[in-house]
Amino acid sequence: MKHQLETERLFLREIKNSDLEAMFALDSNTEVHKYLGNKPVKTLIEAQKNIDFIRQQYKERGIGRFAVIEKKSGNFIGWSGLKLNIDEKEALNGFQNFIDIGYRFIPKYWNKGYGLESAITCLEFGFNTMNYTTIYGAADVKNIGSNKILKKIGLQFINEFPYKFKEETVNVNWYELKKENYGK
């Protein structure tokens, strides 16, 4: 994937192997994983597997999450972007072969508007550059911040569905936005 995006305060670029320490800081954080099944990574090897999975998506699917870099500091602060979910393992709410929008940030960068800023740019990229017809989003019903972002960028609530993590089932809100309704 050779796309790079830019916002007023952020650069969005491919996730690289050199992002390993920062990805570990992100994905080993229990606060970050509070609404993601409470399964943070415990080793650099697990973090590298996450990077490898995203980089493989770039090659095979032409899309994947972007590393989000704060312009003023140059720091990796998390990831944001689009993902093509293609098989039963990646199915959500009965859907397979769909594009979803997502974001994940290191907690010290929360509440600065970076999630919204990056999501707006990724949504525009998805509809205007990649020419997707529908983009979906999902967020644990208890994750107030993530649900707010999905609504603010224009995704429409469709339904609530149960999602089973390894040991627990949580309720998740499902959203969608069709290209013809984008920007309205």
C-alpha positions in Angstrom: 0.0 0.0 0.0 1.6 3.2 -1.1 -0.9 5.7 0.1 -0.1 8.5 2.6 -2.6 10.8 4.0 -2.2 14.1 5.9 -4.4 16.1 8.2 -3.8 19.4 9.9 -2.0 17.7 12.8 -1.3 14.2 11.6 0.5 12.1 9.0 -1.0 8.7 8.1 1.3 6.2 6.5 2.0 2.5 6.2 2.7 0.7 9.4 6.4 -0.4 9.2 8.5 -3.0 11.0 10.3 0.0 12.6 7.0 0.8 14.5 7.4 -2.4 16.6 8.1 -0.7 20.0 5.3 1.8 19.4 2.9 -0.9 18.4 3.8 -2.9 21.4 3.2 0.2 23.6 -0.3 0.5 22.0 -1.4 -3.1 22.0 0.1 -4.1 25.4 -1.9 -1.3 27.1 -4.9 -2.6 29.1 -6.8 0.6 28.7 -6.6 0.3 24.9 -7.9 -3.2 25.1 -10.8 -2.5 27.6 -13.4 -2.8 24.8 -11.4 -5.2 22.6 -11.8 -8.4 24.7 -9.2 -7.4 27.4 -6.5 -9.3 25.6 -3.5 -7.0 25.3 -0.3 -8.4 23.7 2.4 -9.5 26.2 5.4 -9.8 24.0 7.2 -8.0 21.1 6.7 -11.1 19.1 2.9 -10.7 19.4 3.2 -7.1 18.4 5.3 -8.1 15.4 2.6 -10.6 14.3 0.1 -7.7 14.3 2.4 -5.6 12.1 2.9 -8.6 9.8 -0.8 -9.1 9.5 -1.4 -5.5 8.6 1.5 -5.5 6.1 0.1 -8.7 4.5 -3.3 -6.9 4.1 -1.5 -4.1 2.2 -0.1 -6.7 -0.2 -3.2 -9.0 -0.6 -6.1 -6.6 -0.1 -4.6 -3.2 -1.2 -5.8 -1.6 2.0 -5.0 -1.7 5.7 -4.7 0.4 8.8 -2.4 3.5 8.7 0.2 4.4 11.3 -0.8 7.8 12.8 2.1 10.1 13.4 1.6 13.3 15.4 3.2 16.1 13.3 4.4 18.3 16.1 6.3 15.5 18.0 6.9 13.0 15.2 5.6 10.3 17.5 3.6 7.2 16.5 0.4 7.7 18.4 -1.7 4.8 17.1 -3.4 3.6 14.0 -6.4 4.5 12.0 -7.9 3.5 8.7 -9.8 1.0 6.6 -9.7 -2.7 6.6 -11.1 -5.3 4.1 -12.6 -8.1 6.2 -12.7 -11.2 4.0 -13.4 -14.4 5.7 -15.4 -16.0 8.5 -12.7 -15.2 11.1 -13.1 -11.5 10.3 -16.9 -11.6 9.9 -19.0 -9.2 12.0 -22.7 -9.0 12.5 -23.2 -11.6 9.8 -21.1 -9.7 7.2 -18.1 -10.9 5.3 -16.2 -9.1 2.5 -16.8 -5.6 3.8 -14.7 -2.5 4.5 -14.7 -1.2 8.1 -13.2 1.9 9.6 -11.3 1.7 12.8 -8.8 3.5 15.0 -6.8 2.8 18.1 -4.6 5.3 20.0 -2.1 5.3 22.9 -4.1 6.7 25.9 -1.9 9.8 26.4 -3.2 10.9 23.0 -6.9 10.4 23.8 -9.3 13.4 24.0 -7.3 15.5 21.6 -9.6 14.9 18.6 -7.0 12.7 16.8 -9.5 9.8 16.4 -12.1 12.0 14.7 -9.5 13.9 12.6 -7.9 10.7 11.3 -11.3 9.0 10.7 -12.6 11.9 8.6 -9.6 11.7 6.4 -9.8 7.9 6.1 -13.5 8.0 5.2 -12.8 10.6 2.5 -9.9 8.4 1.2 -12.2 5.3 1.2 -15.0 6.9 -0.8 -13.1 9.3 -3.1 -9.8 7.5 -3.7 -10.6 3.8 -3.2 -14.1 4.3 -4.6 -15.8 2.0 -2.0 -19.6 2.0 -2.1 -20.2 1.2 1.7 -18.0 1.6 4.8 -19.0 0.0 8.1 -18.0 0.6 11.6 -18.5 -1.3 14.9 -18.0 -0.3 18.5 -18.7 -1.9 21.9 -21.8 -0.2 23.2 -19.9 0.8 26.3 -17.2 2.5 24.3 -18.7 6.0 24.3 -15.7 7.7 22.5 -15.6 5.3 19.6 -19.4 5.4 19.1 -19.3 9.2 19.1 -16.6 9.3 16.4 -18.5 6.9 14.1 -21.7 9.0 14.4 -19.8 12.3 13.9 -18.2 11.1 10.7 -21.7 10.3 9.3 -22.1 6.5 9.8 -25.6 5.6 10.6 -26.5 3.2 13.4 -28.0 0.0 12.0 -28.3 -2.4 14.9 -26.8 -3.8 18.1 -25.4 -7.4 18.0 -23.7 -9.8 20.4 -20.0 -10.4 19.7 -18.2 -13.3 21.4 -14.6 -12.7 22.4 -12.8 -15.8 23.7 -14.3 -15.7 27.2 -17.1 -13.1 27.1 -19.9 -11.8 24.9 -20.4 -8.1 24.6 -22.9 -6.0 22.7 -21.6 -4.1 19.8 -23.2 -1.2 17.8 -23.1 -1.7 14.0 -23.0 1.3 11.7 -22.8 1.9 7.9 -22.4 4.7 5.5 -23.1 4.4 1.8 -21.2 6.5 -0.7 -24.4 8.2 -2.0 -25.0 9.5 1.5 -21.5 10.6 2.2 -21.2 14.2 3.1 -25.0 14.8 3.4 
